[in-house]
Amino acid sequence: MTFAELANPGILTQPIYEPGKPIETLARELGLDPAGIIKLASNENPHGPSPRGLAAAQRALQEAHLYPDGGYFALRQKLAGKFGLGMDQFVIGDGSNELLELLGHVFLSPGKECVMHQSAFICYKLVALMFGAKPVEVPLATGLRQDLPALLAAITPATRLVFLASPANPVGVANTAGELAALIGALPPHVLLVMDEAYVEYLENPPDLRPFIAEGCKVICLRTFSKIYGLASLRIGYGYAAKELIAILQRVRQPFNVNAIAAAAATAALDDGEFVARCRRENFAGLAQLQLGFKALGLEFVPGQGNFVLVKVGDGMTVFDALQRLGVITRPVKGYGLPEWLRVTVGTKMQNERLLKSLGGVLAGK
């Protein structure tokens, strides 16, 4: 028998996640100088890593011969103090993506369903398919806004998880506190809301779902250190929820699932308030810069509330390829059902200027 014949059903048809193209890969493919390439594709922080986090990571490397604290005591203690929750209400993951998989282990199986929007972060669908569950995708509302009543309408007795991100990736739109409260209040008791808060630190006044958790609502919130804290390569995130749910997730979490360098960096980064505030300010300015530039080019865009903007350019793949040849990496979103759009990460002022100039030249046929 072949390996394919031995594999579990569904594995061979499982879609593969395609990340944004690395700078080194583009340089190798097109013979470009890596120093002359800018990457505005993966919603990374253009201002680098948290300085406190970086210093802590360097110190932690001196003990790289030791296993990490598998309970991540220091990080969970720091999170508990920051959020006013118990340490037993936090689970640490290898990025928030691993936490999505842990939820799949616990709640998804053949015959179960999970609900999400069309064009939602592709990993929600991948997790559902991995565990043999059915991903149910509902259309976005006018203006590519998330339609929370449509999510509710799609719930059936087989539904176990509802995936929702705010701000949403790739469209960039956030839902209001009132909209989220209405959704949570209407969820049936057999459904858990998985609230993806990867970009929530970019909001000035983000909705606070801790009161719903305290009231016993079935909600888990997921966050990451990859975005505003600038620790994407270290792969670390966390979830917070009722301690009963966290205890179940801890049962399926692998031992030492996060390395000690990442844990040390994340713990220290939580104290880097000045860096986070500066990144938020710079991001607001960058969003305005890009959106004004897109207006000047006559392009439709979705007003972003994360650290990226979705812009309509015509043939997204063609424009993406042309920009690559100019050393500018963006993100085509054809795979999200948006073939005419590109997702552009907010960069530094100079990077944004270069993107707008390059895009204008491509669209003008120059």
N, C-alpha and C positions, 0 to 999 in steps of 0.2 A: 504494500500500500504506500501511496505517496504521503508526504506531509500534509498536503491539502486534504486528502481523504481522511486523515486522522484528526484534523482540526475540528473544533466545535462548530456547530451550525451557525451561520451568520458571520463568522470571522472573516471569511474571504470576500464578503460584500460590505464589510465595515468601511465607511469612508475614512480617508486619512486627512488629518488636519494639516493645512499648508500654512506655515508661518510666514511673516514678512521676510523678504529676501535680505540676508546679511550683506553688509558692505563688502566683505572679502569675496563673497560669491560673485557679486556683480562685477567687481574689479577683475576677477579671474575670467569671467565669461566674455567681457567686452574689452579687456586689455586696458582698463582705466586705472588711474592712480587712486588708491584707496583714500588718500588724504584729500582728494578733490570731490569725494562723494558725500552727499548728505542723505540720511535716512529719516524719512518722515512717514514711516509705514506701520510701526508697531506700538504706537502710543507710549513710547519710552520717554523718560524725563530728559529733555535736552540740557538740563543744568547739572547733570551728573548725579552721583549718589549722595545721600545724606552724609555730611562730613563726620558727624558723630558715629553714624553707622559704619562708615569706612574705617575709622580709627579703631572701633571695637572689633571689626573683622580682622584687621591686621594683628591686633593683640591675640585674638582667638587662634590665629594660625600657629602661634607658638606652642599650642597644645593639640596640634592636629593628630598626634599619635593616640589620643584618648577618644573614646566614644563620647558622644554628646549626652547630656542629661535627657533621657528619653521621655521625661515628663514635662520638659521645657518650663520648669518652675519659675525661673526669673522672668521669662517673657509673659507667662500667664499672670504672674503677680503684677507686672507692670500694666498689662492690659486691664486687669481687674480694677486697679486704682484709677486708670484713665476713664473707664466706662462706668464705674460705680456698680460693678457686678461681681459675683463670686468667681474665684479662680476656676471652680468646677463648671463654669458656664462658657469656657473657651476650649476650642480644639485647634491645634496647630497643624498646618498642612504644607506640603511641598508645593507652594503656590496655592491659590484658591482653587485651581483646577483639580488638585488631588481631592479636595473636599467635595467637589461635585461627584467624583468617582466613589468616594466613601458613601455618599448619600445613595448612589446607585446600588452599591452593595447591600445597603440596609433596606431600601424601599422598592427597588425595581426588579422585575422578573417577567418572563413571558406571561401575557395576559394583563399586565399592568400598563397604565398610560401615564404620560406626563405632558403638560400643556405649556406652550411657549408661543411667542410671536414668530411669524415668518420674518426672516432676516435677523433673528436674534443671534447672539453669540453661538457659533456653530458647535461649540463643545457641549451645549445642553443636548442637542440632538445626538451627538456622538455617544454621550453617556447613556442615553436611553437605548440606542441600538446595541451598545455593547452588552447590555444586560437582557436583551431580548424584549424590551418593553416597546410600546408604540409611542413615538413622538407625535403629538397633535399640535399642528401649527395653525395659528389664527392670523388673519390679515391685520396689517397696521391700519390705523385710522388716517384720515386726510392729513396731509403734511408730514407723513411718516411718523406720526405720533403713536405711542403704544395705546392700545384699546383694551382697558382693563375690564369693562363689561363683557367684551368678547372672550376674554380669558375665562371669566366665570361661566359664560354660556357654553364653553367647550368642555367643562368638567362633567365627567360621568362617574358612575359607581366604581369604575376601574382606575380612575385617576388617583395617583398618590402624590405627585409633585407638580407644583406650578413654578416655572422658572421665570424670574423677572429681574431685569437690571435697570438701575436708575442712578445716573444717566445710562442710557442704553447704548450698547455697542452693536452695530456700527453707526446707528443714526444719531446718537449724541444727545437725545432729548431726555429730560428728567421728568418724573411724575411728581405732582404736588403731594403734600402731606395729607390733604383731604382725599385725594384719589386713592392713595395707599390705604388710608383708614377704611374707606368704603369697601375696598377689595378684601382686606383682612376680615372685616366684620361679616362679610357675606360668604366666606369660605366654609364649605361643609366640614364636619369633624374628621373625615377620613383623608383630608388633603393637607399637605405641608407646603407653605410658601417658602421658596428658596430665593432670598433677596440678595442679588449680586450687587455689592456696593464697591466694586473695584475703583470707580471714579468718584466716589462720594466726597472725598476730601477736596475736590475742585469746586464744590458748591459752597456758597457763602453761608447759607442756613439750611443744611440738609435735613430732611425728615428724620425724626428719631423714633425708631421702632422698639426701643427698649420697654416702653410702657405696655405694649401689646404682648411682649414676651412675659413680662411680670404678671399680666392678667391671665396667662395660660393659653394664649393664642398659639397656634402651630406655625411658628415663624422661625427661620434661621437666617442670619445675615452673614454674608461672606465678604471678607476684605483681603487686600493684598498689599505687600510692601513693594510691589513691582512698579507702581505708577508714581505717585507724588513723592514717595520716599526714595525712588531711584535705585532700588535693589533688585531689578528684574533678573539679572543673571544668577542671583543667589537663590531664587525660587522659594519664597516663603510667604504664607498667608495664614489667615485664621478665620474661624467662624465663632459666632456667639449666639446662644440660644438657651432654652431651659436646660437645667442640669441633667434632667432625665434623658433628653435627646443627646446631649454631649456625651454622656456615659455610654450610650449605645454606639455612637460613632467611634469612641475610643476603642471599642472592642474590635473594630475592623481596620483600625489604623495600624500600619506596620511599625515594628520597633525602630526607633532612630530614623523616622521618615524624613526628618529635616536635619541637615548637618549643623554642627556646632558653630561654624563661622557665620552661617546665615542667621541662626538664632541670636547670637551675640550682636550682630549688626542690627537686626530688627529691634531688639530690646533697647539698644542705645538710640536708634533712630526715633523712637517714640518721644524722646526728650528733645528732639531737634525742631522745636516749634518755630524758631526764627527761619530755618531753612524752608519748612513747609509753607509758612506764610509768604515768603519771597517767591517760591515757585507758584503759589496760587495767584499772586499779583501779576507775575510775568505771564502766566497763562491767560489771565483775563485780557491783558494787553495784546497777546499774540492772537487770541480769538478775534478781537476787534480788527487787528491788522489783516488777518486772512479774509475775514468776511467783507471788509471794505474793498480789499483787492479783488475778491470774486465779484462783487457788485460792479466794480470798474470794468471788469472783463465781460460783464453781461451774463454771468453764470448764476443759475439757480443753486441754492445751497440750503442745508438745514441748520438753523442757528444752534450751534453746539453749546453744551453745558459741561462737557468733559474736557479732555485735552486733545480734541480732534474735531475736524469739520468734514461733513459729507457734502461733496460738491458734484453737480451734474455736468459732465464734460462731453457727452455724446457717446462715442464708442470708448468705454472705459479701458478696455484692454489695449486698444491702439494708442491711446494717450499715455497710459501707464508705460508701455514699451518705449515710446518716444522720449518720455521724461527720463527713463533709465539710461538711455543713450547719452543724455546730458548730465548724467551723474546724480540724478534726483530720484530717490526711491519713494514711491507712494504705495498705497494699498488698493488694488482693484477689488471690487466687492461683487463681481459677477456670481461667485459661489453663494452669495447671500441673497440672490434673486434681484440684484440691483446692477445690471450690466452697463448702465449709462453713467454710473457714479464712481468716484474715487473717494477713499477715506484718507484725509491728510492730517497727520499729527501736527500739533502746534509745536514749532521749533523755536529757536532763538530769533531775534529780530532779523539778523542777517540771513538765516536759513529761510525764514518766511519770505523775505524779499527775493531771494534766489528762486524759490518755488514759484512765486507769482510771475516773475520775469520769464522763467523757463516755460511755464504753462501758457502764458500769453503768446510766446513765440511758437509753441507747438500748435496752438489753436489757429494761429494766423498762417500756418504752413511755412514758417521760416526755418 
